[in-house]
Amino acid sequence: MTKPQTMKTAEEAFNETTEGKDLSTGSLHLMTSDLVALRKAHEKPLNEVEIRAVSGMIAYVAYEQNVRADTVCEVTASHFGVETVTALPSRLYQAAIEYLVDLKMNKVIN
């Protein structure tokens, strides 16, 4: 199954568009400059609505599974390799929500 475009890294998008193609040096230079722009777009942090949604899911998981919300935050941030949940790039918003829906804290902390 292929990833949705919004969840692909800049490198994955670049590799997908260039796979099996014979590119000239000019074309390659143009595409690598687009790669830098793609990287920047994928680094955009969560917006306010996304932060509220992720925070709401964290609170729900904490309440339902009888654990502290800050513990759920730390586990989620660690899973995605970021310092805090609010530092998640916007492209990982959907993945974060899905992770929290499936998260079983008793399997993580025990």
Sequence and secondary structure as in RCSB ss.txt:
>XXXX:A:sequence
MTKPQTMKTAEEAFNETTEGKDLSTGSLHLMTSDLVALRKAHEKPLNEVEIRAVSGMIAYVAYEQNVRADTVCEV
TASHFGVETVTALPSRLYQAAIEYLVDLKMNKVIN
>XXXX:A:secstr
    GGGS HHHHHHHHHTT    HHHHHHHHHHHHHHHHHHT B  HHHHHHHHHHHHHHHHHHT  HHHHHHH
HHHHHT SSGGGSBGGGHHHHHHHHHH  HHHHH 
